Amino acid sequence: MKARRSLAMAAVGSIAAVSVVAGVDMFRSNDNVTASDPTSGRAQLAVNSQRAKDKAATKPLTVEEQAAEVVRLRNQIEQIETAKRRSQDKAAIRGKARRAAVKRYAALYDAKEDSRRERASRDAERRKYEGTPKEVARNLLADHGWPLSQFRCLDKLWTRESRWRVDADNPTSSAYGIPQALPGRRMAEYGKDWRTNPVTQIRWGLDYIQDAHGSPCEAWAHSERKGWY
């Protein structure tokens, strides 16, 4: 037994000697191995630092820290919502501007069309009174709802009455003008120029025919029967 203990002690001594020569202390704990190894020591410092950070990260927040975190998150959410609202407001403003522009364009287009139609209407109205007395009378038939076929009767009627002369004056009565208004001054309500303007006389004459007979052909039929209308 004594010999075995001697051999064991000799072996341990040999290992210790080898470890000293190698610069490594094999009899220290694992946590202290780096004390005799500079390279391993730096690595262990890094590991210890990371462990400290991890431990700090898992450390529960205080009430004040939790409140500060809530405020930070709330401010972040408000910033996001504000940016979103601004974006929506800008889109709404752009949409409103586009709709306003379209509305203005439509109004201008309608005004232009109305102006064009008004000019066309005025031109058509003016053209109705251009030409000879017969042409004017023919143009004005539609204003009374009469077809052009009524002009044949009107032509025969006023040819008999005045031969379509604006200054036709009946020597046996006070009848005057193309329609032979009796008396002639009755046409003054249609214009002060009733003595010389065929349009004024024709307008009065057509209204008289419509009120008294209904149409030129009925007026002509009455003239055929009675000799006057």
C-alpha positions in Angstrom: 0.0 0.0 0.0 2.8 2.4 0.9 4.4 1.7 -2.5 1.1 2.5 -4.3 0.7 5.8 -2.5 4.2 6.7 -3.4 3.6 5.9 -7.1 0.3 8.0 -7.1 2.0 10.9 -5.5 4.8 10.6 -8.0 2.3 10.7 -10.8 0.5 13.7 -9.5 3.8 15.5 -9.0 4.7 14.7 -12.6 1.4 16.1 -13.9 1.8 19.2 -11.8 5.3 19.6 -13.2 4.0 19.2 -16.8 1.3 21.7 -16.2 3.7 24.3 -14.8 6.0 23.9 -17.7 3.0 24.3 -20.2 1.9 27.4 -18.4 -1.5 26.0 -17.4 -2.6 25.4 -13.8 -4.7 22.2 -14.1 -5.7 22.3 -10.4 -7.8 25.5 -10.6 -11.5 25.6 -11.2 -13.0 26.0 -14.8 -14.0 29.6 -14.0 -10.4 30.5 -13.1 -8.6 28.7 -16.0 -8.3 32.0 -17.9 -6.3 33.6 -15.1 -3.1 31.9 -16.4 -4.2 32.2 -20.1 -4.3 35.7 -21.5 -6.1 34.8 -24.7 -8.8 32.8 -22.9 -9.1 35.6 -20.5 -10.3 38.1 -23.1 -12.9 35.7 -24.4 -14.2 35.1 -20.9 -14.5 38.8 -20.3 -16.6 39.1 -23.5 -18.8 36.2 -22.3 -19.2 37.8 -18.8 -20.1 41.2 -20.4 -22.8 39.6 -22.6 -24.2 37.7 -19.6 -24.4 41.1 -17.7 -26.3 42.6 -20.6 -28.7 39.7 -20.8 -29.3 39.9 -17.1 -30.0 43.6 -17.4 -32.3 43.1 -20.3 -34.4 40.6 -18.3 -34.5 42.8 -15.3 -38.1 43.9 -14.6 -38.8 47.6 -15.4 -39.6 49.9 -12.5 -43.0 51.8 -12.4 -41.3 55.0 -13.7 -39.7 53.1 -16.5 -43.0 51.4 -17.5 -44.7 54.8 -17.5 -42.0 56.3 -19.7 -42.3 53.4 -22.1 -46.0 53.8 -22.3 -45.6 57.5 -23.1 -43.0 56.7 -25.7 -45.2 54.2 -27.4 -48.2 56.5 -27.3 -46.2 59.3 -28.9 -45.1 57.0 -31.6 -48.6 55.9 -32.3 -49.8 59.5 -32.4 -47.1 60.4 -34.8 -48.1 57.6 -37.1 -51.8 58.6 -36.9 -51.0 62.2 -37.5 -48.9 61.3 -40.6 -51.8 59.1 -41.8 -54.4 61.9 -41.3 -52.1 64.4 -43.1 -51.8 62.0 -46.0 -55.6 61.5 -46.1 -56.2 65.3 -45.8 -53.8 65.9 -48.7 -55.6 63.3 -50.8 -59.0 64.8 -49.9 -57.7 68.3 -50.8 -56.4 67.0 -54.2 -59.7 65.2 -54.8 -61.7 68.4 -53.9 -59.5 70.5 -56.2 -60.0 68.0 -59.1 -63.8 68.0 -58.6 -63.8 71.8 -58.4 -61.8 72.0 -61.6 -64.1 69.6 -63.4 -67.1 71.6 -62.2 -65.6 74.8 -63.4 -64.9 73.2 -66.8 -68.4 71.9 -67.0 -69.8 75.3 -66.1 -67.6 77.0 -68.7 -68.6 74.4 -71.3 -72.3 74.8 -70.5 -72.0 78.6 -70.7 -70.2 78.3 -74.0 -72.9 75.9 -75.3 -75.6 78.2 -74.0 -74.0 81.2 -75.6 -73.7 79.2 -78.8 -77.3 78.2 -78.7 -78.4 81.7 -77.9 -76.4 83.1 -80.8 -77.9 80.4 -83.1 -81.4 81.2 -81.8 -80.8 84.9 -82.3 -79.5 84.3 -85.8 -82.4 82.1 -86.7 -84.9 84.7 -85.2 -83.2 87.4 -87.2 -83.3 85.4 -90.4 -87.0 84.9 -90.1 -87.5 88.6 -90.7 -85.1 88.8 -93.6 -86.2 88.7 -97.3 -89.3 89.9 -99.1 -92.7 90.3 -97.3 -93.8 87.0 -98.6 -90.7 85.2 -97.3 -91.2 86.8 -93.9 -94.8 85.8 -93.7 -93.9 82.2 -94.7 -91.2 82.1 -92.0 -93.6 83.3 -89.3 -96.2 80.6 -90.0 -94.5 78.1 -87.7 -94.7 80.6 -84.8 -98.5 80.2 -85.0 -98.4 76.5 -85.3 -99.4 76.5 -89.0 -97.8 74.3 -91.7 -96.3 75.8 -94.8 -99.4 74.7 -96.8 -101.3 77.6 -95.1 -99.1 80.0 -97.0 -101.0 79.3 -100.3 -104.2 80.6 -98.7 -102.4 83.6 -97.1 -100.8 84.5 -100.4 -104.2 84.6 -102.2 -105.8 86.5 -99.3 -103.2 89.3 -99.1 -102.7 89.5 -102.8 -106.4 90.3 -103.1 -106.3 92.8 -100.2 -103.1 94.8 -100.9 -100.9 92.9 -103.5 -98.5 92.7 -100.6 -97.8 96.5 -100.7 -96.7 98.0 -97.4 -98.2 101.4 -98.3 -101.5 100.0 -99.7 -104.2 102.6 -98.7 -107.8 101.9 -99.4 -109.4 105.1 -100.7 -112.9 104.1 -99.6 -111.9 103.3 -96.0 -109.2 103.7 -93.5 -107.8 100.2 -94.2 -104.0 100.2 -94.6 -101.0 98.1 -95.3 -100.4 94.5 -96.4 -103.1 93.0 -94.1 -105.4 96.0 -94.7 -105.9 96.7 -91.0 -109.1 98.7 -90.4 -108.2 101.3 -89.3 -104.5 101.2 -90.0 -103.5 102.7 -86.7 -104.5 99.4 -85.0 -101.1 98.2 -86.0 -99.4 100.8 -83.9 -99.4 98.5 -80.9 -96.9 96.3 -82.8 -94.5 99.2 -83.5 -94.3 102.9 -84.3 -93.1 102.1 -87.7 -96.4 100.4 -88.7 -96.8 102.6 -91.7 -93.5 101.6 -93.4 -92.3 98.3 -91.8 -93.7 95.2 -93.5 -92.6 93.0 -90.6 -94.7 95.0 -88.2 -97.7 94.8 -90.5 -97.2 91.1 -91.1 -96.9 90.3 -87.4 -100.1 92.1 -86.7 -101.9 90.6 -89.6 -101.0 87.0 -88.7 -102.1 87.5 -85.1 -105.4 89.0 -86.3 -106.0 86.0 -88.6 -105.4 83.6 -85.8 -107.7 85.4 -83.4 -110.5 86.1 -85.8 -110.4 83.0 -88.1 -108.0 80.4 -86.7 -105.9 80.0 -89.8 -105.1 81.7 -93.2 -107.2 79.1 -95.1 -110.2 79.7 -92.9 -109.7 83.5 -93.4 -109.5 83.0 -97.2 -112.7 80.9 -97.1 -114.5 83.7 -95.2 -113.2 86.2 -97.7 -114.5 84.1 -100.6 -117.9 84.0 -99.0 -118.2 87.6 -97.7 -115.6 89.6 -99.7 -113.7 90.6 -96.6 -112.0 88.9 -93.7 
